[in-house]
Amino acid sequence: MKTQQEASYILKITHIQGEQKFLLQNIKSGERQWCQSWEELRNQLQINIRVKGLK
């Protein structure tokens, strides 16, 4: 039997010294993860994110 887990995240996109950084925070656990790129963010979430103009 499969169980489905639900997680809620807050995503903050910031620019630090001209570089885009992503802060992913789990609402339930409070765990925070900095990501350096869309690819790293995708890996963290383990989902496919489609972004227009993604290089």
C-alpha positions as CSV (number, residue, x, y, z in Angstrom):
1,M,0.0,0.0,0.0
2,K,1.4,3.4,-1.0
3,T,1.1,6.4,1.3
4,Q,1.0,9.9,0.1
5,Q,3.0,12.6,2.0
6,E,2.2,16.2,1.7
7,A,4.7,19.0,2.4
8,S,4.4,22.7,2.1
9,Y,7.3,24.9,1.2
10,I,8.0,28.6,1.1
11,L,10.3,29.6,-1.8
12,K,12.1,32.9,-1.6
13,I,14.1,34.1,-4.6
14,T,16.8,36.6,-3.8
15,H,19.6,38.4,-5.6
16,I,22.9,38.4,-3.7
17,Q,25.8,40.2,-5.3
18,G,24.1,39.9,-8.7
19,E,23.5,36.2,-8.4
20,Q,20.1,34.6,-8.1
21,K,19.7,32.3,-5.0
22,F,16.7,30.3,-3.8
23,L,15.8,29.7,-0.2
24,L,13.5,26.7,0.2
25,Q,11.8,26.4,3.7
26,N,9.7,23.5,4.8
27,I,6.7,25.0,6.7
28,K,6.2,21.9,8.9
29,S,9.7,21.2,10.0
30,G,11.2,24.7,9.5
31,E,14.2,23.1,7.7
32,R,15.8,25.6,5.3
33,Q,17.8,24.8,2.2
34,W,19.7,27.3,0.0
35,C,19.9,26.4,-3.7
36,Q,22.2,28.1,-6.2
37,S,20.3,27.3,-9.4
38,W,17.0,26.1,-10.8
39,E,18.6,22.7,-11.4
40,E,19.6,22.4,-7.7
41,L,16.1,23.5,-6.7
42,R,14.6,20.9,-8.9
43,N,16.8,18.2,-7.4
44,Q,15.8,19.3,-3.9
45,L,12.1,19.1,-4.6
46,Q,12.5,16.0,-6.9
47,I,10.0,17.4,-9.3
48,N,10.1,18.9,-12.8
49,I,9.8,22.7,-12.8
50,R,9.2,24.3,-16.2
51,V,10.4,27.9,-16.4
52,K,10.0,30.0,-19.5
53,G,13.3,31.2,-20.8
54,L,15.3,28.8,-18.6
55,K,18.8,28.4,-20.2
